[in-house]
Amino acid sequence: MNEPLTPNEKENLLEHTAPCRQKQAKAYLRGQVPGVMQHYAPDATADPEQGWVESDETVHRLAHWREDSPY
């Protein structure tokens, strides 16, 4: 797993984050909100070779959601 960011690394990250997203980024860095993958695929696991690995159920649910999405 990744090491926590240092305060300098957090500030550097926020400098490269759009102003409209900085509040969300700060909440994420404080651990107050889940990441995007945790939101859409809560049962996904990180694999060093394959990246995020989702269950078949999650893949089918996301595919169905994508088909019905307005964009």
N, CA, C and O atoms as CSV, one atom per row, in Angstrom:
chain,resi,resn,atom,element,x,y,z
A,1,MET,N,N,0.839,-1.175,0.000
A,1,MET,CA,C,0.000,0.000,0.000
A,1,MET,C,C,0.887,1.241,0.000
A,1,MET,O,O,2.032,1.186,0.448
A,2,ASN,N,N,0.374,2.334,-0.489
A,2,ASN,CA,C,1.154,3.566,-0.567
A,2,ASN,C,C,1.290,4.215,0.804
A,2,ASN,O,O,0.420,4.085,1.665
A,3,GLU,N,N,2.393,4.907,0.979
A,3,GLU,CA,C,2.638,5.655,2.218
A,3,GLU,C,C,1.750,6.904,2.211
A,3,GLU,O,O,1.437,7.423,1.139
A,4,PRO,N,N,1.339,7.396,3.385
A,4,PRO,CA,C,0.570,8.640,3.437
A,4,PRO,C,C,1.403,9.799,2.888
A,4,PRO,O,O,2.629,9.807,3.000
A,5,LEU,N,N,0.722,10.767,2.298
A,5,LEU,CA,C,1.412,11.937,1.756
A,5,LEU,C,C,1.907,12.837,2.881
A,5,LEU,O,O,1.255,12.978,3.916
A,6,THR,N,N,3.051,13.434,2.663
A,6,THR,CA,C,3.560,14.412,3.614
A,6,THR,C,C,2.798,15.720,3.410
A,6,THR,O,O,2.169,15.900,2.367
A,7,PRO,N,N,2.839,16.639,4.380
A,7,PRO,CA,C,2.154,17.924,4.190
A,7,PRO,C,C,2.623,18.661,2.924
A,7,PRO,O,O,1.807,19.273,2.236
A,8,ASN,N,N,3.905,18.610,2.616
A,8,ASN,CA,C,4.405,19.262,1.394
A,8,ASN,C,C,3.844,18.609,0.141
A,8,ASN,O,O,3.508,19.298,-0.823
A,9,GLU,N,N,3.741,17.284,0.149
A,9,GLU,CA,C,3.174,16.578,-1.005
A,9,GLU,C,C,1.699,16.915,-1.183
A,9,GLU,O,O,1.218,17.055,-2.307
A,10,LYS,N,N,0.978,17.044,-0.061
A,10,LYS,CA,C,-0.439,17.414,-0.136
A,10,LYS,C,C,-0.609,18.800,-0.737
A,10,LYS,O,O,-1.470,19.007,-1.591
A,11,GLU,N,N,0.204,19.743,-0.297
A,11,GLU,CA,C,0.126,21.109,-0.831
A,11,GLU,C,C,0.466,21.130,-2.316
A,11,GLU,O,O,-0.175,21.839,-3.091
A,12,ASN,N,N,1.468,20.358,-2.713
A,12,ASN,CA,C,1.843,20.280,-4.121
A,12,ASN,C,C,0.691,19.713,-4.948
A,12,ASN,O,O,0.408,20.198,-6.044
A,13,LEU,N,N,0.036,18.696,-4.423
A,13,LEU,CA,C,-1.115,18.110,-5.109
A,13,LEU,C,C,-2.224,19.137,-5.269
A,13,LEU,O,O,-2.817,19.251,-6.341
A,14,LEU,N,N,-2.510,19.888,-4.200
A,14,LEU,CA,C,-3.580,20.875,-4.267
A,14,LEU,C,C,-3.254,22.016,-5.226
A,14,LEU,O,O,-4.159,22.583,-5.837
A,15,GLU,N,N,-1.978,22.357,-5.364
A,15,GLU,CA,C,-1.590,23.408,-6.310
A,15,GLU,C,C,-1.930,23.014,-7.745
A,15,GLU,O,O,-2.172,23.878,-8.587
A,16,HIS,N,N,-1.950,21.713,-8.022
A,16,HIS,CA,C,-2.245,21.230,-9.367
A,16,HIS,C,C,-3.695,20.754,-9.507
A,16,HIS,O,O,-4.042,20.089,-10.483
A,17,THR,N,N,-4.525,21.091,-8.542
A,17,THR,CA,C,-5.928,20.710,-8.567
A,17,THR,C,C,-6.756,21.952,-8.878
A,17,THR,O,O,-6.518,23.023,-8.320
A,18,ALA,N,N,-7.728,21.801,-9.772
A,18,ALA,CA,C,-8.586,22.930,-10.130
A,18,ALA,C,C,-9.240,23.494,-8.876
A,18,ALA,O,O,-9.624,22.732,-7.989
A,19,PRO,N,N,-9.374,24.817,-8.786
A,19,PRO,CA,C,-9.965,25.420,-7.591
A,19,PRO,C,C,-11.326,24.842,-7.215
A,19,PRO,O,O,-11.630,24.708,-6.030
A,20,CYS,N,N,-12.140,24.501,-8.193
A,20,CYS,CA,C,-13.463,23.952,-7.887
A,20,CYS,C,C,-13.378,22.551,-7.277
A,20,CYS,O,O,-14.357,22.071,-6.706
A,21,ARG,N,N,-12.239,21.896,-7.388
A,21,ARG,CA,C,-12.067,20.539,-6.844
A,21,ARG,C,C,-11.224,20.506,-5.580
A,21,ARG,O,O,-11.061,19.438,-4.990
A,22,GLN,N,N,-10.685,21.631,-5.148
A,22,GLN,CA,C,-9.783,21.628,-4.005
A,22,GLN,C,C,-10.481,21.213,-2.715
A,22,GLN,O,O,-9.885,20.513,-1.896
A,23,LYS,N,N,-11.728,21.630,-2.517
A,23,LYS,CA,C,-12.457,21.240,-1.308
A,23,LYS,C,C,-12.629,19.719,-1.264
A,23,LYS,O,O,-12.441,19.098,-0.218
A,24,GLN,N,N,-12.987,19.129,-2.403
A,24,GLN,CA,C,-13.131,17.675,-2.472
A,24,GLN,C,C,-11.788,16.989,-2.250
A,24,GLN,O,O,-11.717,15.966,-1.569
A,25,ALA,N,N,-10.727,17.548,-2.821
A,25,ALA,CA,C,-9.400,16.954,-2.660
A,25,ALA,C,C,-8.958,16.997,-1.200
A,25,ALA,O,O,-8.392,16.029,-0.691
A,26,LYS,N,N,-9.218,18.118,-0.527
A,26,LYS,CA,C,-8.837,18.227,0.886
A,26,LYS,C,C,-9.596,17.202,1.730
A,26,LYS,O,O,-9.011,16.571,2.610
A,27,ALA,N,N,-10.887,17.034,1.469
A,27,ALA,CA,C,-11.678,16.056,2.216
A,27,ALA,C,C,-11.157,14.644,1.955
A,27,ALA,O,O,-11.086,13.832,2.877
A,28,TYR,N,N,-10.794,14.346,0.705
A,28,TYR,CA,C,-10.249,13.028,0.378
A,28,TYR,C,C,-8.933,12.791,1.109
A,28,TYR,O,O,-8.713,11.716,1.667
A,29,LEU,N,N,-8.056,13.796,1.105
A,29,LEU,CA,C,-6.760,13.646,1.763
A,29,LEU,C,C,-6.900,13.489,3.277
A,29,LEU,O,O,-6.045,12.878,3.916
A,30,ARG,N,N,-7.972,14.037,3.852
A,30,ARG,CA,C,-8.225,13.860,5.290
A,30,ARG,C,C,-8.888,12.514,5.578
A,30,ARG,O,O,-9.075,12.144,6.737
A,31,GLY,N,N,-9.242,11.783,4.517
A,31,GLY,CA,C,-9.883,10.478,4.700
A,31,GLY,C,C,-11.363,10.574,4.991
A,31,GLY,O,O,-11.954,9.637,5.527
A,32,GLN,N,N,-11.971,11.701,4.641
A,32,GLN,CA,C,-13.389,11.906,4.938
A,32,GLN,C,C,-14.318,11.399,3.836
A,32,GLN,O,O,-15.514,11.231,4.072
A,33,VAL,N,N,-13.795,11.158,2.656
A,33,VAL,CA,C,-14.607,10.644,1.554
A,33,VAL,C,C,-13.831,9.537,0.856
A,33,VAL,O,O,-12.600,9.560,0.844
A,34,PRO,N,N,-14.528,8.572,0.276
A,34,PRO,CA,C,-13.824,7.504,-0.439
A,34,PRO,C,C,-13.326,7.986,-1.789
A,34,PRO,O,O,-13.814,8.983,-2.322
A,35,GLY,N,N,-12.369,7.287,-2.329
A,35,GLY,CA,C,-11.886,7.580,-3.675
A,35,GLY,C,C,-12.915,7.154,-4.701
A,35,GLY,O,O,-13.901,6.501,-4.363
A,36,VAL,N,N,-12.692,7.517,-5.938
A,36,VAL,CA,C,-13.639,7.213,-7.008
A,36,VAL,C,C,-13.835,5.710,-7.143
A,36,VAL,O,O,-14.971,5.243,-7.230
A,37,MET,N,N,-12.748,4.946,-7.161
A,37,MET,CA,C,-12.890,3.503,-7.305
A,37,MET,C,C,-13.645,2.897,-6.131
A,37,MET,O,O,-14.433,1.970,-6.318
A,38,GLN,N,N,-13.418,3.401,-4.934
A,38,GLN,CA,C,-14.126,2.875,-3.768
A,38,GLN,C,C,-15.609,3.196,-3.852
A,38,GLN,O,O,-16.438,2.452,-3.327
A,39,HIS,N,N,-15.950,4.300,-4.511
A,39,HIS,CA,C,-17.360,4.684,-4.642
A,39,HIS,C,C,-18.074,3.801,-5.662
A,39,HIS,O,O,-19.156,3.286,-5.381
A,40,TYR,N,N,-17.481,3.623,-6.839
A,40,TYR,CA,C,-18.138,2.874,-7.905
A,40,TYR,C,C,-17.908,1.375,-7.824
A,40,TYR,O,O,-18.728,0.600,-8.317
A,41,ALA,N,N,-16.812,0.953,-7.213
A,41,ALA,CA,C,-16.507,-0.472,-7.115
A,41,ALA,C,C,-15.974,-0.775,-5.717
A,41,ALA,O,O,-14.781,-1.026,-5.546
A,42,PRO,N,N,-16.868,-0.752,-4.708
A,42,PRO,CA,C,-16.406,-0.914,-3.324
A,42,PRO,C,C,-15.748,-2.256,-3.033
A,42,PRO,O,O,-14.986,-2.370,-2.073
A,43,ASP,N,N,-16.028,-3.276,-3.844
A,43,ASP,CA,C,-15.416,-4.582,-3.594
A,43,ASP,C,C,-14.129,-4.781,-4.400
A,43,ASP,O,O,-13.549,-5.867,-4.370
A,44,ALA,N,N,-13.675,-3.750,-5.119
A,44,ALA,CA,C,-12.454,-3.863,-5.917
A,44,ALA,C,C,-11.236,-3.958,-5.008
A,44,ALA,O,O,-11.209,-3.414,-3.904
A,45,THR,N,N,-10.246,-4.658,-5.504
A,45,THR,CA,C,-8.999,-4.789,-4.757
A,45,THR,C,C,-7.845,-4.355,-5.651
A,45,THR,O,O,-7.894,-4.507,-6.872
A,46,ALA,N,N,-6.823,-3.821,-5.031
A,46,ALA,CA,C,-5.649,-3.378,-5.781
A,46,ALA,C,C,-4.704,-4.549,-5.983
A,46,ALA,O,O,-4.388,-5.280,-5.043
A,47,ASP,N,N,-4.261,-4.717,-7.210
A,47,ASP,CA,C,-3.297,-5.754,-7.547
A,47,ASP,C,C,-2.107,-5.070,-8.204
A,47,ASP,O,O,-2.296,-4.272,-9.122
A,48,PRO,N,N,-0.874,-5.360,-7.756
A,48,PRO,CA,C,0.285,-4.660,-8.317
A,48,PRO,C,C,0.485,-4.886,-9.809
A,48,PRO,O,O,1.074,-4.041,-10.483
A,49,GLU,N,N,0.008,-6.005,-10.338
A,49,GLU,CA,C,0.204,-6.301,-11.760
A,49,GLU,C,C,-0.989,-5.895,-12.611
A,49,GLU,O,O,-0.818,-5.420,-13.733
A,50,GLN,N,N,-2.209,-6.078,-12.081
A,50,GLN,CA,C,-3.413,-5.839,-12.868
A,50,GLN,C,C,-4.095,-4.514,-12.549
A,50,GLN,O,O,-5.045,-4.140,-13.236
A,51,GLY,N,N,-3.650,-3.815,-11.556
A,51,GLY,CA,C,-4.324,-2.580,-11.151
A,51,GLY,C,C,-5.557,-2.920,-10.329
A,51,GLY,O,O,-5.517,-3.829,-9.501
A,52,TRP,N,N,-6.646,-2.203,-10.549
A,52,TRP,CA,C,-7.880,-2.469,-9.807
A,52,TRP,C,C,-8.567,-3.682,-10.393
A,52,TRP,O,O,-8.755,-3.775,-11.606
A,53,VAL,N,N,-8.944,-4.614,-9.530
A,53,VAL,CA,C,-9.618,-5.838,-9.953
A,53,VAL,C,C,-11.003,-5.846,-9.322
A,53,VAL,O,O,-11.149,-5.879,-8.101
A,54,GLU,N,N,-12.022,-5.814,-10.188
A,54,GLU,CA,C,-13.408,-5.804,-9.719
A,54,GLU,C,C,-14.019,-7.194,-9.854
A,54,GLU,O,O,-13.557,-8.017,-10.645
A,55,SER,N,N,-15.062,-7.438,-9.069
A,55,SER,CA,C,-15.786,-8.700,-9.193
A,55,SER,C,C,-16.629,-8.659,-10.470
A,55,SER,O,O,-16.893,-7.586,-11.013
A,56,ASP,N,N,-17.047,-9.830,-10.940
A,56,ASP,CA,C,-17.896,-9.895,-12.133
A,56,ASP,C,C,-19.193,-9.130,-11.916
A,56,ASP,O,O,-19.681,-8.461,-12.828
A,57,GLU,N,N,-19.758,-9.225,-10.709
A,57,GLU,CA,C,-20.999,-8.514,-10.400
A,57,GLU,C,C,-20.823,-7.003,-10.557
A,57,GLU,O,O,-21.687,-6.328,-11.117
A,58,THR,N,N,-19.711,-6.480,-10.064
A,58,THR,CA,C,-19.448,-5.046,-10.181
A,58,THR,C,C,-19.280,-4.642,-11.632
A,58,THR,O,O,-19.793,-3.604,-12.049
A,59,VAL,N,N,-18.570,-5.446,-12.404
A,59,VAL,CA,C,-18.370,-5.142,-13.828
A,59,VAL,C,C,-19.712,-5.087,-14.545
A,59,VAL,O,O,-19.943,-4.169,-15.332
A,60,HIS,N,N,-20.602,-6.044,-14.294
A,60,HIS,CA,C,-21.918,-6.052,-14.933
A,60,HIS,C,C,-22.758,-4.853,-14.489
A,60,HIS,O,O,-23.453,-4.239,-15.299
A,61,ARG,N,N,-22.687,-4.524,-13.189
A,61,ARG,CA,C,-23.446,-3.375,-12.677
A,61,ARG,C,C,-22.967,-2.083,-13.319
A,61,ARG,O,O,-23.782,-1.255,-13.723
A,62,LEU,N,N,-21.638,-1.899,-13.418
A,62,LEU,CA,C,-21.092,-0.690,-14.032
A,62,LEU,C,C,-21.390,-0.629,-15.532
A,62,LEU,O,O,-21.655,0.446,-16.069
A,63,ALA,N,N,-21.347,-1.772,-16.204
A,63,ALA,CA,C,-21.674,-1.797,-17.641
A,63,ALA,C,C,-23.127,-1.400,-17.856
A,63,ALA,O,O,-23.432,-0.643,-18.777
A,64,HIS,N,N,-24.024,-1.903,-17.018
A,64,HIS,CA,C,-25.444,-1.547,-17.123
A,64,HIS,C,C,-25.641,-0.063,-16.840
A,64,HIS,O,O,-26.390,0.614,-17.544
A,65,TRP,N,N,-24.968,0.440,-15.807
A,65,TRP,CA,C,-25.065,1.865,-15.488
A,65,TRP,C,C,-24.570,2.700,-16.659
A,65,TRP,O,O,-25.178,3.716,-16.997
A,66,ARG,N,N,-23.478,2.286,-17.276
A,66,ARG,CA,C,-22.898,3.037,-18.387
A,66,ARG,C,C,-23.861,3.068,-19.581
A,66,ARG,O,O,-23.978,4.088,-20.260
A,67,GLU,N,N,-24.539,1.964,-19.830
A,67,GLU,CA,C,-25.509,1.924,-20.937
A,67,GLU,C,C,-26.664,2.887,-20.721
A,67,GLU,O,O,-27.187,3.471,-21.670
A,68,ASP,N,N,-27.058,3.048,-19.459
A,68,ASP,CA,C,-28.197,3.905,-19.137
A,68,ASP,C,C,-27.819,5.353,-18.851
A,68,ASP,O,O,-28.700,6.198,-18.693
A,69,SER,N,N,-26.520,5.654,-18.783
A,69,SER,CA,C,-26.096,7.003,-18.444
A,69,SER,C,C,-26.434,7.969,-19.574
A,69,SER,O,O,-26.447,7.584,-20.743
A,70,PRO,N,N,-26.707,9.222,-19.222
A,70,PRO,CA,C,-27.148,10.191,-20.243
A,70,PRO,C,C,-26.025,10.718,-21.132
A,70,PRO,O,O,-26.305,11.471,-22.065
A,71,TYR,N,N,-24.806,10.367,-20.891
A,71,TYR,CA,C,-23.720,10.884,-21.724
A,71,TYR,C,C,-22.869,9.810,-22.323
A,71,TYR,O,O,-21.918,10.108,-23.046
